[in-house]
Amino acid sequence: MSLISDALKLAQETQPKPPMPSPTKNSKTKLIVTGSLAIAVLAFVLLLQKPPRTPITKPVDAPVPVAVQKPVEPVVAPVVQEVKPIAPPVEPPKLTLQGILMDSRSREAMINDISVKEGEDIDGAKVISIERKLVKLQFAGREIVLRIQ
């Protein structure tokens, strides 16, 4: 048996050895992706460990004071409505024009047996104007006209 074993050994030695399998395209791609990923992770870790840089600014000639104001809180006052009672309309006084006296210096009217001039009051009504046949008065924001009858 040794002859057969020797022959097999000799045959194996004389046969050319098969070449080593070369990496395929998939293997190269995996290698490149893995290497790139490792570099990216390493760069990210290094960035996290560095302290942040402060920006470099140009020197300013003189410092500018900055006024700091606290925000003003609005003041909200409670809404209070004052309820005024509705007053009944005020009735004008009962006035009767009895006569008018006019000359170049003055004008007078006789109302309710009282002599009045322009600008005077009678029973809460103010005499606005005295004319030839009528007298205008104002009472509670309204105009009253008295005529001679």
N, CA, C and O atoms as a GROMACS GRO file, in nm:
protein
  596
    1MET      N    1   0.075  -0.116   0.000
    1MET     CA    2   0.000   0.000   0.000
    1MET      C    3   0.082   0.126   0.000
    1MET      O    4   0.030   0.232  -0.035
    2SER      N    5   0.190   0.119   0.033
    2SER     CA    6   0.274   0.236   0.036
    2SER      C    7   0.301   0.288  -0.102
    2SER      O    8   0.323   0.408  -0.121
    3LEU      N    9   0.299   0.198  -0.203
    3LEU     CA   10   0.318   0.244  -0.340
    3LEU      C   11   0.201   0.333  -0.381
    3LEU      O   12   0.220   0.434  -0.448
    4ILE      N   13   0.084   0.297  -0.342
    4ILE     CA   14  -0.034   0.376  -0.380
    4ILE      C   15  -0.030   0.510  -0.307
    4ILE      O   16  -0.060   0.613  -0.367
    5SER      N   17   0.004   0.509  -0.181
    5SER     CA   18   0.010   0.634  -0.105
    5SER      C   19   0.115   0.724  -0.162
    5SER      O   20   0.094   0.845  -0.171
    6ASP      N   21   0.227   0.669  -0.199
    6ASP     CA   22   0.334   0.750  -0.256
    6ASP      C   23   0.289   0.810  -0.389
    6ASP      O   24   0.320   0.925  -0.419
    7ALA      N   25   0.217   0.734  -0.467
    7ALA     CA   26   0.172   0.784  -0.597
    7ALA      C   27   0.071   0.898  -0.578
    7ALA      O   28   0.075   0.997  -0.650
    8LEU      N   29  -0.018   0.883  -0.483
    8LEU     CA   30  -0.115   0.989  -0.458
    8LEU      C   31  -0.046   1.116  -0.411
    8LEU      O   32  -0.085   1.226  -0.452
    9LYS      N   33   0.052   1.103  -0.330
    9LYS     CA   34   0.125   1.220  -0.282
    9LYS      C   35   0.196   1.288  -0.398
    9LYS      O   36   0.195   1.411  -0.408
   10LEU      N   37   0.256   1.211  -0.482
   10LEU     CA   38   0.329   1.264  -0.595
   10LEU      C   39   0.232   1.334  -0.691
   10LEU      O   40   0.264   1.439  -0.746
   11ALA      N   41   0.114   1.276  -0.709
   11ALA     CA   42   0.017   1.336  -0.799
   11ALA      C   43  -0.034   1.470  -0.743
   11ALA      O   44  -0.057   1.566  -0.816
   12GLN      N   45  -0.049   1.472  -0.616
   12GLN     CA   46  -0.095   1.596  -0.556
   12GLN      C   47   0.011   1.704  -0.565
   12GLN      O   48  -0.022   1.822  -0.584
   13GLU      N   49   0.135   1.669  -0.552
   13GLU     CA   50   0.242   1.767  -0.557
   13GLU      C   51   0.263   1.820  -0.697
   13GLU      O   52   0.301   1.936  -0.715
   14THR      N   53   0.239   1.740  -0.795
   14THR     CA   54   0.263   1.782  -0.932
   14THR      C   55   0.145   1.860  -0.989
   14THR      O   56   0.162   1.936  -1.085
   15GLN      N   57   0.029   1.845  -0.934
   15GLN     CA   58  -0.086   1.921  -0.984
   15GLN      C   59  -0.071   2.068  -0.944
   15GLN      O   60  -0.026   2.100  -0.834
   16PRO      N   61  -0.111   2.158  -1.038
   16PRO     CA   62  -0.105   2.299  -1.001
   16PRO      C   63  -0.211   2.332  -0.895
   16PRO      O   64  -0.321   2.277  -0.896
   17LYS      N   65  -0.176   2.418  -0.809
   17LYS     CA   66  -0.268   2.454  -0.700
   17LYS      C   67  -0.371   2.553  -0.755
   17LYS      O   68  -0.337   2.640  -0.835
   18PRO      N   69  -0.495   2.539  -0.713
   18PRO     CA   70  -0.596   2.634  -0.760
   18PRO      C   71  -0.568   2.772  -0.700
   18PRO      O   72  -0.525   2.783  -0.585
   19PRO      N   73  -0.592   2.878  -0.779
   19PRO     CA   74  -0.564   3.011  -0.726
   19PRO      C   75  -0.661   3.046  -0.612
   19PRO      O   76  -0.771   2.992  -0.601
   20MET      N   77  -0.616   3.136  -0.530
   20MET     CA   78  -0.698   3.181  -0.417
   20MET      C   79  -0.819   3.257  -0.474
   20MET      O   80  -0.804   3.334  -0.569
   21PRO      N   81  -0.937   3.236  -0.418
   21PRO     CA   82  -1.053   3.307  -0.471
   21PRO      C   83  -1.038   3.458  -0.444
   21PRO      O   84  -1.011   3.501  -0.332
   22SER      N   85  -1.056   3.536  -0.550
   22SER     CA   86  -1.045   3.681  -0.534
   22SER      C   87  -1.178   3.734  -0.478
   22SER      O   88  -1.284   3.676  -0.502
   23PRO      N   89  -1.171   3.842  -0.403
   23PRO     CA   90  -1.296   3.895  -0.347
   23PRO      C   91  -1.387   3.940  -0.461
   23PRO      O   92  -1.342   3.997  -0.560
   24THR      N   93  -1.513   3.913  -0.445
   24THR     CA   94  -1.610   3.949  -0.548
   24THR      C   95  -1.649   4.096  -0.533
   24THR      O   96  -1.607   4.164  -0.439
   25LYS      N   97  -1.729   4.143  -0.627
   25LYS     CA   98  -1.771   4.282  -0.621
   25LYS      C   99  -1.853   4.308  -0.495
   25LYS      O  100  -1.840   4.415  -0.434
   26ASN      N  101  -1.935   4.213  -0.456
   26ASN     CA  102  -2.015   4.231  -0.333
   26ASN      C  103  -1.926   4.243  -0.212
   26ASN      O  104  -1.954   4.322  -0.122
   27SER      N  105  -1.822   4.169  -0.208
   27SER     CA  106  -1.730   4.175  -0.094
   27SER      C  107  -1.661   4.310  -0.090
   27SER      O  108  -1.644   4.368   0.018
   28LYS      N  109  -1.619   4.362  -0.206
   28LYS     CA  110  -1.553   4.494  -0.211
   28LYS      C  111  -1.650   4.603  -0.166
   28LYS      O  112  -1.613   4.693  -0.090
   29THR      N  113  -1.775   4.596  -0.212
   29THR     CA  114  -1.875   4.696  -0.176
   29THR      C  115  -1.902   4.694  -0.026
   29THR      O  116  -1.912   4.798   0.038
   30LYS      N  117  -1.912   4.573   0.028
   30LYS     CA  118  -1.935   4.562   0.173
   30LYS      C  119  -1.818   4.622   0.250
   30LYS      O  120  -1.837   4.688   0.351
   31LEU      N  121  -1.698   4.598   0.200
   31LEU     CA  122  -1.579   4.649   0.266
   31LEU      C  123  -1.577   4.802   0.263
   31LEU      O  124  -1.544   4.866   0.363
   32ILE      N  125  -1.613   4.862   0.148
   32ILE     CA  126  -1.612   5.007   0.135
   32ILE      C  127  -1.720   5.070   0.224
   32ILE      O  128  -1.694   5.169   0.292
   33VAL      N  129  -1.841   5.012   0.224
   33VAL     CA  130  -1.951   5.066   0.305
   33VAL      C  131  -1.917   5.056   0.452
   33VAL      O  132  -1.941   5.150   0.527
   34THR      N  133  -1.861   4.943   0.495
   34THR     CA  134  -1.826   4.924   0.635
   34THR      C  135  -1.719   5.024   0.678
   34THR      O  136  -1.727   5.082   0.786
   35GLY      N  137  -1.618   5.045   0.592
   35GLY     CA  138  -1.511   5.140   0.624
   35GLY      C  139  -1.565   5.282   0.632
   35GLY      O  140  -1.529   5.357   0.723
   36SER      N  141  -1.651   5.321   0.537
   36SER     CA  142  -1.708   5.456   0.538
   36SER      C  143  -1.794   5.479   0.662
   36SER      O  144  -1.789   5.586   0.723
   37LEU      N  145  -1.871   5.379   0.698
   37LEU     CA  146  -1.955   5.390   0.817
   37LEU      C  147  -1.870   5.404   0.943
   37LEU      O  148  -1.904   5.482   1.033
   38ALA      N  149  -1.761   5.329   0.949
   38ALA     CA  150  -1.672   5.338   1.066
   38ALA      C  151  -1.611   5.477   1.075
   38ALA      O  152  -1.598   5.531   1.185
   39ILE      N  153  -1.572   5.536   0.962
   39ILE     CA  154  -1.513   5.671   0.961
   39ILE      C  155  -1.617   5.775   1.005
   39ILE      O  156  -1.586   5.866   1.081
   40ALA      N  157  -1.741   5.760   0.955
   40ALA     CA  158  -1.846   5.854   0.993
   40ALA      C  159  -1.876   5.850   1.141
   40ALA      O  160  -1.891   5.954   1.205
   41VAL      N  161  -1.885   5.731   1.198
   41VAL     CA  162  -1.911   5.716   1.342
   41VAL      C  163  -1.797   5.777   1.422
   41VAL      O  164  -1.822   5.845   1.522
   42LEU      N  165  -1.673   5.754   1.380
   42LEU     CA  166  -1.557   5.809   1.449
   42LEU      C  167  -1.560   5.963   1.444
   42LEU      O  168  -1.532   6.028   1.545
   43ALA      N  169  -1.594   6.021   1.328
   43ALA     CA  170  -1.599   6.167   1.316
   43ALA      C  171  -1.709   6.224   1.405
   43ALA      O  172  -1.689   6.328   1.468
   44PHE      N  173  -1.823   6.158   1.412
   44PHE     CA  174  -1.934   6.205   1.495
   44PHE      C  175  -1.896   6.204   1.642
   44PHE      O  176  -1.926   6.298   1.716
   45VAL      N  177  -1.830   6.099   1.685
   45VAL     CA  178  -1.787   6.088   1.825
   45VAL      C  179  -1.687   6.199   1.857
   45VAL      O  180  -1.693   6.259   1.964
   46LEU      N  181  -1.596   6.225   1.765
   46LEU     CA  182  -1.496   6.330   1.789
   46LEU      C  183  -1.561   6.468   1.796
   46LEU      O  184  -1.519   6.552   1.875
   47LEU      N  185  -1.663   6.492   1.714
   47LEU     CA  186  -1.733   6.621   1.718
   47LEU      C  187  -1.805   6.641   1.850
   47LEU      O  188  -1.810   6.752   1.902
   48LEU      N  189  -1.861   6.535   1.904
   48LEU     CA  190  -1.932   6.546   2.031
   48LEU      C  191  -1.838   6.577   2.147
   48LEU      O  192  -1.880   6.639   2.245
   49GLN      N  193  -1.712   6.535   2.137
   49GLN     CA  194  -1.619   6.555   2.246
   49GLN      C  195  -1.555   6.693   2.245
   49GLN      O  196  -1.501   6.736   2.348
   50LYS      N  197  -1.558   6.765   2.132
   50LYS     CA  198  -1.496   6.897   2.125
   50LYS      C  199  -1.588   7.000   2.187
   50LYS      O  200  -1.709   6.995   2.167
   51PRO      N  201  -1.532   7.097   2.264
   51PRO     CA  202  -1.615   7.205   2.317
   51PRO      C  203  -1.654   7.299   2.201
   51PRO      O  204  -1.578   7.311   2.104
   52PRO      N  205  -1.769   7.363   2.210
   52PRO     CA  206  -1.812   7.452   2.101
   52PRO      C  207  -1.719   7.574   2.091
   52PRO      O  208  -1.673   7.626   2.192
   53ARG      N  209  -1.694   7.616   1.970
   53ARG     CA  210  -1.608   7.732   1.949
   53ARG      C  211  -1.690   7.859   1.962
   53ARG      O  212  -1.805   7.864   1.920
   54THR      N  213  -1.629   7.962   2.020
   54THR     CA  214  -1.696   8.091   2.028
   54THR      C  215  -1.658   8.170   1.904
   54THR      O  216  -1.542   8.167   1.861
   55PRO      N  217  -1.753   8.242   1.846
   55PRO     CA  218  -1.721   8.317   1.725
   55PRO      C  219  -1.626   8.432   1.756
   55PRO      O  220  -1.633   8.493   1.862
   56ILE      N  221  -1.541   8.460   1.663
   56ILE     CA  222  -1.446   8.570   1.679
   56ILE      C  223  -1.513   8.697   1.627
   56ILE      O  224  -1.560   8.701   1.513
   57THR      N  225  -1.517   8.799   1.711
   57THR     CA  226  -1.579   8.924   1.670
   57THR      C  227  -1.473   9.033   1.668
   57THR      O  228  -1.370   9.024   1.734
   58LYS      N  229  -1.501   9.136   1.591
   58LYS     CA  230  -1.410   9.249   1.584
   58LYS      C  231  -1.428   9.335   1.708
   58LYS      O  232  -1.539   9.347   1.759
   59PRO      N  233  -1.319   9.394   1.757
   59PRO     CA  234  -1.334   9.480   1.876
   59PRO      C  235  -1.416   9.605   1.841
   59PRO      O  236  -1.408   9.657   1.729
   60VAL      N  237  -1.493   9.650   1.937
   60VAL     CA  238  -1.578   9.768   1.921
   60VAL      C  239  -1.506   9.886   1.983
   60VAL      O  240  -1.442   9.873   2.087
   61ASP      N  241  -1.518  10.003   1.919
   61ASP     CA  242  -1.448  10.122   1.969
   61ASP      C  243  -1.491  10.156   2.112
   61ASP      O  244  -1.407  10.173   2.199
   62ALA      N  245  -1.619  10.166   2.134
   62ALA     CA  246  -1.669  10.201   2.267
   62ALA      C  247  -1.789  10.113   2.297
   62ALA      O  248  -1.870  10.085   2.209
   63PRO      N  249  -1.800  10.071   2.421
   63PRO     CA  250  -1.917   9.987   2.453
   63PRO      C  251  -2.044  10.070   2.447
   63PRO      O  252  -2.047  10.186   2.488
   64VAL      N  253  -2.146  10.009   2.395
   64VAL     CA  254  -2.276  10.074   2.383
   64VAL      C  255  -2.364  10.025   2.498
   64VAL      O  256  -2.389   9.906   2.511
   65PRO      N  257  -2.411  10.119   2.583
   65PRO     CA  258  -2.496  10.074   2.694
   65PRO      C  259  -2.629  10.023   2.640
   65PRO      O  260  -2.686  10.078   2.546
   66VAL      N  261  -2.675   9.917   2.701
   66VAL     CA  262  -2.801   9.857   2.661
   66VAL      C  263  -2.897   9.868   2.778
   66VAL      O  264  -2.867   9.824   2.889
   67ALA      N  265  -3.012   9.928   2.752
   67ALA     CA  266  -3.112   9.941   2.856
   67ALA      C  267  -3.194   9.813   2.861
   67ALA      O  268  -3.247   9.767   2.760
   68VAL      N  269  -3.204   9.757   2.978
   68VAL     CA  270  -3.282   9.635   2.995
   68VAL      C  271  -3.410   9.673   3.068
   68VAL      O  272  -3.408   9.726   3.179
   69GLN      N  273  -3.520   9.645   3.003
   69GLN     CA  274  -3.648   9.677   3.063
   69GLN      C  275  -3.723   9.549   3.094
   69GLN      O  276  -3.723   9.454   3.016
   70LYS      N  277  -3.784   9.550   3.207
   70LYS     CA  278  -3.868   9.436   3.241
   70LYS      C  279  -3.999   9.450   3.164
   70LYS      O  280  -4.049   9.561   3.145
   71PRO      N  281  -4.052   9.340   3.119
   71PRO     CA  282  -4.179   9.351   3.046
   71PRO      C  283  -4.289   9.404   3.138
   71PRO      O  284  -4.300   9.366   3.254
   72VAL      N  285  -4.368   9.492   3.083
   72VAL     CA  286  -4.475   9.553   3.160
   72VAL      C  287  -4.597   9.463   3.152
   72VAL      O  288  -4.646   9.429   3.044
   73GLU      N  289  -4.644   9.426   3.268
   73GLU     CA  290  -4.763   9.342   3.271
   73GLU      C  291  -4.886   9.432   3.260
   73GLU      O  292  -4.897   9.532   3.330
   74PRO      N  293  -4.976   9.396   3.173
   74PRO     CA  294  -5.095   9.481   3.159
   74PRO      C  295  -5.180   9.478   3.285
   74PRO      O  296  -5.196   9.374   3.349
   75VAL      N  297  -5.231   9.594   3.318
   75VAL     CA  298  -5.319   9.604   3.434
   75VAL      C  299  -5.462   9.598   3.383
   75VAL      O  300  -5.505   9.680   3.302
   76VAL      N  301  -5.532   9.503   3.432
   76VAL     CA  302  -5.670   9.486   3.388
   76VAL      C  303  -5.761   9.526   3.503
   76VAL      O  304  -5.764   9.461   3.608
   77ALA      N  305  -5.834   9.632   3.482
   77ALA     CA  306  -5.926   9.678   3.584
   77ALA      C  307  -6.060   9.608   3.565
   77ALA      O  308  -6.102   9.584   3.452
   78PRO      N  309  -6.124   9.576   3.673
   78PRO     CA  310  -6.254   9.512   3.658
   78PRO      C  311  -6.355   9.610   3.596
   78PRO      O  312  -6.354   9.730   3.623
   79VAL      N  313  -6.438   9.555   3.513
   79VAL     CA  314  -6.537   9.638   3.446
   79VAL      C  315  -6.656   9.657   3.538
   79VAL      O  316  -6.722   9.561   3.579
   80VAL      N  317  -6.681   9.782   3.571
   80VAL     CA  318  -6.793   9.814   3.657
   80VAL      C  319  -6.886   9.905   3.578
   80VAL      O  320  -6.847  10.013   3.534
   81GLN      N  321  -7.006   9.861   3.562
   81GLN     CA  322  -7.103   9.944   3.493
   81GLN      C  323  -7.194  10.008   3.596
   81GLN      O  324  -7.255   9.942   3.680
   82GLU      N  325  -7.200  10.138   3.585
   82GLU     CA  326  -7.287  10.210   3.676
   82GLU      C  327  -7.425  10.217   3.613
   82GLU      O  328  -7.442  10.265   3.500
   83VAL      N  329  -7.519  10.170   3.684
   83VAL     CA  330  -7.656  10.170   3.633
   83VAL      C  331  -7.725  10.294   3.687
   83VAL      O  332  -7.747  10.309   3.807
   84LYS      N  333  -7.759  10.381   3.594
   84LYS     CA  334  -7.828  10.503   3.634
   84LYS      C  335  -7.977  10.481   3.613
   84LYS      O  336  -8.020  10.431   3.510
   85PRO      N  337  -8.053  10.519   3.711
   85PRO     CA  338  -8.197  10.504   3.692
   85PRO      C  339  -8.245  10.603   3.586
   85PRO      O  340  -8.196  10.716   3.576
   86ILE      N  341  -8.337  10.558   3.509
   86ILE     CA  342  -8.391  10.644   3.404
   86ILE      C  343  -8.488  10.741   3.468
   86ILE      O  344  -8.591  10.704   3.525
   87ALA      N  345  -8.451  10.870   3.455
   87ALA     CA  346  -8.536  10.974   3.513
   87ALA      C  347  -8.647  11.007   3.414
   87ALA      O  348  -8.625  11.010   3.293
   88PRO      N  349  -8.763  11.029   3.465
   88PRO     CA  350  -8.871  11.069   3.375
   88PRO      C  351  -8.838  11.204   3.312
   88PRO      O  352  -8.770  11.286   3.375
   89PRO      N  353  -8.884  11.227   3.191
   89PRO     CA  354  -8.852  11.355   3.127
   89PRO      C  355  -8.903  11.471   3.212
   89PRO      O  356  -9.013  11.468   3.267
   90VAL      N  357  -8.818  11.573   3.218
   90VAL     CA  358  -8.852  11.690   3.298
   90VAL      C  359  -8.946  11.778   3.217
   90VAL      O  360  -8.919  11.815   3.103
   91GLU      N  361  -9.054  11.808   3.278
   91GLU     CA  362  -9.154  11.893   3.212
   91GLU      C  363  -9.111  12.039   3.225
   91GLU      O  364  -9.069  12.082   3.332
   92PRO      N  365  -9.121  12.115   3.116
   92PRO     CA  366  -9.086  12.256   3.126
   92PRO      C  367  -9.186  12.330   3.215
   92PRO      O  368  -9.302  12.290   3.225
   93PRO      N  369  -9.142  12.436   3.279
   93PRO     CA  370  -9.234  12.511   3.365
   93PRO      C  371  -9.344  12.577   3.281
   93PRO      O  372  -9.327  12.603   3.161
   94LYS      N  373  -9.452  12.603   3.344
   94LYS     CA  374  -9.565  12.670   3.278
   94LYS      C  375  -9.530  12.817   3.269
   94LYS      O  376  -9.533  12.888   3.369
   95LEU      N  377  -9.496  12.864   3.149
   95LEU     CA  378  -9.456  13.003   3.129
   95LEU      C  379  -9.554  13.071   3.033
   95LEU      O  380  -9.596  13.014   2.932
   96THR      N  381  -9.589  13.193   3.068
   96THR     CA  382  -9.681  13.271   2.985
   96THR      C  383  -9.616  13.405   2.955
   96THR      O  384  -9.580  13.479   3.046
   97LEU      N  385  -9.602  13.436   2.826
   97LEU     CA  386  -9.546  13.564   2.784
   97LEU      C  387  -9.659  13.668   2.787
   97LEU      O  388  -9.761  13.653   2.719
   98GLN      N  389  -9.638  13.772   2.866
   98GLN     CA  390  -9.742  13.874   2.883
   98GLN      C  391  -9.712  14.000   2.804
   98GLN      O  392  -9.803  14.075   2.768
   99GLY      N  393  -9.581  14.026   2.776
   99GLY     CA  394  -9.550  14.145   2.700
   99GLY      C  395  -9.402  14.156   2.672
   99GLY      O  396  -9.320  14.090   2.736
  100ILE      N  397  -9.369  14.241   2.574
  100ILE     CA  398  -9.229  14.264   2.537
  100ILE      C  399  -9.208  14.414   2.531
  100ILE      O  400  -9.289  14.486   2.472
  101LEU      N  401  -9.098  14.464   2.592
  101LEU     CA  402  -9.062  14.605   2.590
  101LEU      C  403  -8.925  14.617   2.526
  101LEU      O  404  -8.827  14.561   2.576
  102MET      N  405  -8.918  14.689   2.415
  102MET     CA  406  -8.791  14.704   2.344
  102MET      C  407  -8.767  14.852   2.318
  102MET      O  408  -8.858  14.924   2.276
  103ASP      N  409  -8.644  14.899   2.344
  103ASP     CA  410  -8.600  15.030   2.301
  103ASP      C  411  -8.458  15.016   2.249
  103ASP      O  412  -8.406  14.905   2.237
  104SER      N  413  -8.393  15.128   2.218
  104SER     CA  414  -8.259  15.120   2.158
  104SER      C  415  -8.153  15.069   2.254
  104SER      O  416  -8.047  15.025   2.209
  105ARG      N  417  -8.177  15.074   2.386
  105ARG     CA  418  -8.076  15.034   2.483
  105ARG      C  419  -8.101  14.897   2.543
  105ARG      O  420  -8.005  14.832   2.583
  106SER      N  421  -8.222  14.851   2.553
  106SER     CA  422  -8.249  14.725   2.621
  106SER      C  423  -8.371  14.656   2.565
  106SER      O  424  -8.451  14.715   2.492
  107ARG      N  425  -8.383  14.528   2.603
  107ARG     CA  426  -8.498  14.445   2.567
  107ARG      C  427  -8.543  14.373   2.693
  107ARG      O  428  -8.461  14.314   2.763
  108GLU      N  429  -8.670  14.378   2.722
  108GLU     CA  430  -8.724  14.310   2.839
  108GLU      C  431  -8.851  14.239   2.800
  108GLU      O  432  -8.922  14.278   2.708
  109ALA      N  433  -8.877  14.130   2.875
  109ALA     CA  434  -9.002  14.056   2.852
  109ALA      C  435  -9.069  14.035   2.986
  109ALA      O  436  -9.002  14.020   3.088
  110MET      N  437  -9.203  14.034   2.986
  110MET     CA  438  -9.281  14.009   3.106
  110MET      C  439  -9.334  13.866   3.093
  110MET      O  440  -9.419  13.837   3.010
  111ILE      N  441  -9.279  13.777   3.180
  111ILE     CA  442  -9.319  13.636   3.179
  111ILE      C  443  -9.366  13.601   3.319
  111ILE      O  444  -9.293  13.622   3.416
  112ASN      N  445  -9.489  13.549   3.331
  112ASN     CA  446  -9.546  13.511   3.461
  112ASN      C  447  -9.535  13.626   3.562
  112ASN      O  448  -9.500  13.604   3.677
  113ASP      N  449  -9.564  13.746   3.517
  113ASP     CA  450  -9.561  13.866   3.602
  113ASP      C  451  -9.421  13.901   3.651
  113ASP      O  452  -9.407  13.972   3.751
  114ILE      N  453  -9.317  13.851   3.583
  114ILE     CA  454  -9.178  13.882   3.621
  114ILE      C  455  -9.109  13.942   3.498
  114ILE      O  456  -9.122  13.891   3.388
  115SER      N  457  -9.036  14.053   3.520
  115SER     CA  458  -8.962  14.118   3.412
  115SER      C  459  -8.824  14.052   3.400
  115SER      O  460  -8.750  14.044   3.498
  116VAL      N  461  -8.790  14.004   3.278
  116VAL     CA  462  -8.661  13.937   3.257
  116VAL      C  463  -8.592  13.997   3.135
  116VAL      O  464  -8.656  14.050   3.044
  117LYS      N  465  -8.457  13.987   3.135
  117LYS     CA  466  -8.375  14.033   3.022
  117LYS      C  467  -8.304  13.911   2.963
  117LYS      O  468  -8.307  13.802   3.021
  118GLU      N  469  -8.240  13.928   2.847
  118GLU     CA  470  -8.165  13.819   2.784
  118GLU      C  471  -8.052  13.775   2.877
  118GLU      O  472  -7.982  13.858   2.934
  119GLY      N  473  -8.036  13.643   2.893
  119GLY     CA  474  -7.933  13.586   2.980
  119GLY      C  475  -7.981  13.553   3.119
  119GLY      O  476  -7.912  13.482   3.192
  120GLU      N  477  -8.098  13.601   3.160
  120GLU     CA  478  -8.151  13.574   3.294
  120GLU      C  479  -8.231  13.443   3.294
  120GLU      O  480  -8.271  13.393   3.189
  121ASP      N  481  -8.254  13.390   3.414
  121ASP     CA  482  -8.331  13.267   3.431
  121ASP      C  483  -8.468  13.297   3.490
  121ASP      O  484  -8.486  13.392   3.566
  122ILE      N  485  -8.563  13.212   3.454
  122ILE     CA  486  -8.697  13.218   3.514
  122ILE      C  487  -8.748  13.075   3.526
  122ILE      O  488  -8.764  13.006   3.425
  123ASP      N  489  -8.773  13.031   3.646
  123ASP     CA  490  -8.822  12.896   3.677
  123ASP      C  491  -8.736  12.786   3.611
  123ASP      O  492  -8.789  12.686   3.562
  124GLY      N  493  -8.603  12.805   3.610
  124GLY     CA  494  -8.511  12.704   3.555
  124GLY      C  495  -8.488  12.716   3.406
  124GLY      O  496  -8.409  12.640   3.351
  125ALA      N  497  -8.554  12.809   3.339
  125ALA     CA  498  -8.536  12.830   3.196
  125ALA      C  499  -8.454  12.956   3.176
  125ALA      O  500  -8.477  13.056   3.244
  126LYS      N  501  -8.358  12.953   3.081
  126LYS     CA  502  -8.273  13.068   3.056
  126LYS      C  503  -8.324  13.142   2.933
  126LYS      O  504  -8.356  13.081   2.831
  127VAL      N  505  -8.332  13.276   2.944
  127VAL     CA  506  -8.378  13.359   2.834
  127VAL      C  507  -8.263  13.372   2.734
  127VAL      O  508  -8.158  13.428   2.767
  128ILE      N  509  -8.284  13.321   2.612
  128ILE     CA  510  -8.181  13.325   2.508
  128ILE      C  511  -8.191  13.454   2.427
  128ILE      O  512  -8.092  13.524   2.408
  129SER      N  513  -8.312  13.483   2.378
  129SER     CA  514  -8.328  13.606   2.299
  129SER      C  515  -8.470  13.661   2.314
  129SER      O  516  -8.565  13.586   2.334
  130ILE      N  517  -8.480  13.792   2.302
  130ILE     CA  518  -8.610  13.860   2.306
  130ILE      C  519  -8.626  13.931   2.172
  130ILE      O  520  -8.544  14.015   2.135
  131GLU      N  521  -8.731  13.896   2.100
  131GLU     CA  522  -8.756  13.956   1.969
  131GLU      C  523  -8.890  14.032   1.974
  131GLU      O  524  -8.952  14.038   2.081
  132ARG      N  525  -8.938  14.090   1.860
  132ARG     CA  526  -9.058  14.174   1.858
  132ARG      C  527  -9.183  14.101   1.905
  132ARG      O  528  -9.261  14.157   1.982
  133LYS      N  529  -9.203  13.976   1.861
  133LYS     CA  530  -9.327  13.906   1.894
  133LYS      C  531  -9.305  13.774   1.966
  133LYS      O  532  -9.400  13.701   1.992
  134LEU      N  533  -9.177  13.742   2.000
  134LEU     CA  534  -9.152  13.615   2.068
  134LEU      C  535  -9.028  13.621   2.156
  134LEU      O  536  -8.944  13.710   2.142
  135VAL      N  537  -9.020  13.524   2.246
  135VAL     CA  538  -8.905  13.510   2.336
  135VAL      C  539  -8.859  13.365   2.326
  135VAL      O  540  -8.940  13.272   2.335
  136LYS      N  541  -8.726  13.345   2.308
  136LYS     CA  542  -8.669  13.209   2.303
  136LYS      C  543  -8.601  13.182   2.436
  136LYS      O  544  -8.521  13.262   2.485
  137LEU      N  545  -8.635  13.066   2.493
  137LEU     CA  546  -8.575  13.022   2.620
  137LEU      C  547  -8.513  12.883   2.599
  137LEU      O  548  -8.545  12.814   2.503
  138GLN      N  549  -8.424  12.844   2.691
  138GLN     CA  550  -8.366  12.710   2.686
  138GLN      C  551  -8.388  12.645   2.821
  138GLN      O  552  -8.358  12.702   2.926
  139PHE      N  553  -8.444  12.520   2.816
  139PHE     CA  554  -8.472  12.446   2.938
  139PHE      C  555  -8.436  12.299   2.915
  139PHE      O  556  -8.491  12.237   2.824
  140ALA      N  557  -8.347  12.243   2.995
  140ALA     CA  558  -8.306  12.102   2.989
  140ALA      C  559  -8.260  12.064   2.848
  140ALA      O  560  -8.293  11.956   2.799
  141GLY      N  561  -8.183  12.152   2.784
  141GLY     CA  562  -8.131  12.123   2.651
  141GLY      C  563  -8.230  12.142   2.538
  141GLY      O  564  -8.197  12.119   2.422
  142ARG      N  565  -8.350  12.185   2.569
  142ARG     CA  566  -8.453  12.206   2.467
  142ARG      C  567  -8.483  12.354   2.456
  142ARG      O  568  -8.468  12.430   2.552
  143GLU      N  569  -8.526  12.394   2.335
  143GLU     CA  570  -8.562  12.534   2.314
  143GLU      C  571  -8.712  12.552   2.329
  143GLU      O  572  -8.792  12.475   2.276
  144ILE      N  573  -8.747  12.656   2.403
  144ILE     CA  574  -8.889  12.689   2.424
  144ILE      C  575  -8.912  12.825   2.358
  144ILE      O  576  -8.835  12.918   2.379
  145VAL      N  577  -9.017  12.836   2.280
  145VAL     CA  578  -9.051  12.964   2.216
  145VAL      C  579  -9.186  13.009   2.270
  145VAL      O  580  -9.285  12.936   2.262
  146LEU      N  581  -9.187  13.128   2.326
  146LEU     CA  582  -9.312  13.189   2.378
  146LEU      C  583  -9.351  13.301   2.283
  146LEU      O  584  -9.268  13.383   2.244
  147ARG      N  585  -9.479  13.302   2.246
  147ARG     CA  586  -9.530  13.406   2.153
  147ARG      C  587  -9.638  13.487   2.226
  147ARG      O  588  -9.708  13.439   2.315
  148ILE      N  589  -9.648  13.612   2.183
  148ILE     CA  590  -9.753  13.697   2.238
  148ILE      C  591  -9.885  13.655   2.174
  148ILE      O  592  -9.892  13.636   2.052
  149GLN      N  593  -9.988  13.642   2.256
  149GLN     CA  594 -10.118  13.598   2.204
  149GLN      C  595 -10.217  13.708   2.199
  149GLN      O  596 -10.331  13.687   2.157
   0.00000   0.00000   0.00000
